[in-house]
Amino acid sequence: MERWEYRVVDLTKVEKDVSELNRLGGEGWEAVGMVSTWGTGVRFVHPIALLKRPVTQA
């Protein structure tokens, strides 16, 4: 049975976020969904990327 690990990435700055998602993709992370969340301060709503990758067997 395949096992997975999960991660969330808060996307607030497009330029930084794209390079971060590319870096994570290179590490085997796959974006599997997007949700919006309420923030605070100037930025009230921002997207969150949901990622997963297989757990390597040690």
Secondary structure in CASP SS format (residue, H / E / C, confidence):
PFRMAT SS
TARGET T0000
AUTHOR 0000-0000-0000
METHOD secondary structure of the structure
MODEL  1
M C 1.00
E C 1.00
R C 1.00
W E 1.00
E E 1.00
Y E 1.00
R E 1.00
V E 1.00
V E 1.00
D E 1.00
L C 1.00
T C 1.00
K C 1.00
V H 1.00
E H 1.00
K H 1.00
D H 1.00
V H 1.00
S H 1.00
E H 1.00
L H 1.00
N H 1.00
R H 1.00
L H 1.00
G H 1.00
G H 1.00
E C 1.00
G C 1.00
W C 1.00
E E 1.00
A E 1.00
V E 1.00
G E 1.00
M E 1.00
V E 1.00
S E 1.00
T E 1.00
W E 1.00
G C 1.00
T C 1.00
G C 1.00
V C 1.00
R C 1.00
F C 1.00
V E 1.00
H E 1.00
P E 1.00
I E 1.00
A E 1.00
L E 1.00
L E 1.00
K E 1.00
R E 1.00
P E 1.00
V C 1.00
T C 1.00
Q C 1.00
A C 1.00
END
